[in-house]
Amino acid sequence: MGKQISFVPYDLSSLADPSNILSIYRNSLKHQEAVKKALIQAARIKGPILLFSAKDDQMWPSVEMSDMIMHTLRDHKFSCAYEHISYDDAGHTMTEYYMMGGTREGNRKARIDSSEKMLSFLDKLSAEEPGTADCR
């Protein structure tokens, strides 16, 4: 209690369109020291990690942010299974019902494929010996 949580402040400087939230996130990620302090400590997770991202995410740069997490896991020789799957023609929600980028067909495909990949990932975990899911 009383401990401040690190975060990357919004940088609204030098933006052509400050209402474009994706550009705000991209601009803010240029502040490497703040990003380094606020980066999710994924290497401390005691279990497998599966990330999905969309290459036309209009909310935030999900591919780049997921890649940062994957890089951290590799650098720390993370012992659990981890995977990052990104989708062409998909937006932030990865659904055709409420789109934030991507195409209707790309979002539909991402929604279906990510559900299948998630279930497959979980099936593999459930097939492992009890007690191995924490990987440590």
N, C-alpha and C positions, 0 to 999 in steps of 0.2 A: 504494500500500500504506500502511496506517495511517490512511487518511482515513475518518472516520465517515460513514455514510450517513444522511441525514435521514429521519425517519419521524414518523408521528403516533402518539403513545402512546395506549394504551387509556384511556378515561376511564370508570371504573366508578361514578362518583358519580351520585347522583340517578337511578338506574335502578330501575324497578319490578321488573324481572326480569333480574339480571345474567347469567343463562345464555342470554339471547336475544342472539345475536351481532350481529344486525342493529341492535338498539338500542345496542349498544356502539359500533359503527362510526358510527352517526348522532350519538351523543353526542360521540364523539371528533372528528368533523368540525366541531364548534362552535369548536374551538380554531384560529381562522383563521391565526394566525402559524405554528403548526406545520404546518398544511395547506399554506400558501404555500411554506414551505421544502421540504416533502416532495413537492410536486406533480411528477409526471413531466414532464420537460422535452421535451414532445412536439414543440415548435417546432424542436428541434435535429435531429429525425429527417430523414433525407435520402431520403425516399420516401413513397409514398402510405400513407394510414392508413384502415383500416376497423374500426369498433368495433361490437360487438353488446352489447345489454344487455336485461335482463328487468325488466318493471315490477312483478313480484311476487318479486323476488330476495330470498330469506330469509337470505342469507349477508351481503351488504353492499349498500349503495345504488348499484348499478351504473349506473342511469340518471343519477343526479346526478353520479357520479364521471366518467362518460363525457361528460356535458354540460360539466363543468369543463375537460376536455381540449379539447372543441370550441371553447369560449370562448377558451381560450389560443391555439388555432390561428387563430381569426378575429382576435384582438387582434394577433398577430404577422404577419398577412397571409401565412399559410403558403402557399407556392406550389404544393405538390403537391395531388393529389386527396385529399379526406378526407370521410368520411361516418360518421354514427352512426345505427344502426338499432336501435330498441327494440321489444320485443314485449309486447303485452297478454297477460295470462293465462299468462305464462311465468315460470319460476323460475330460480334460479342456474345450474343445469346445462343448461337448455334441452333436456332430454331427458325422455321419459316413463319411462325405465328406472330412473333414480335422481333423484327429484324433491326439490328444495329450494325449494318454492313453486310457484305456478302451478297450472294444471289439467293433467290428462293430455293432453287435446286441444290446449290452448294450447302446452304444451311440445313436443308432436309437430309442430305447425305451425311453431313457431319453429325447431326442429331442421332441418326440411326446407327452410324458406324461407331460413334463414341459410346453409345449404350452397349453395343455388342463387345467392344474392346474392354469396357469397364467390367462387364460380366465375365469375360474370359480372364482378365487379370485377377478378379476375385476367385474364380474357379481354381486357378493355379495355386493361389494362396491357401484355399481350403483343402487342397490335395496334399499340402506339405505336412510334415510331421508336426504334431502339437508342440508348441514352444519355440518353433523356428521363425515365427512371424516377426518377432522383435529383432532378429538378425544380429543380436549382440550378446 
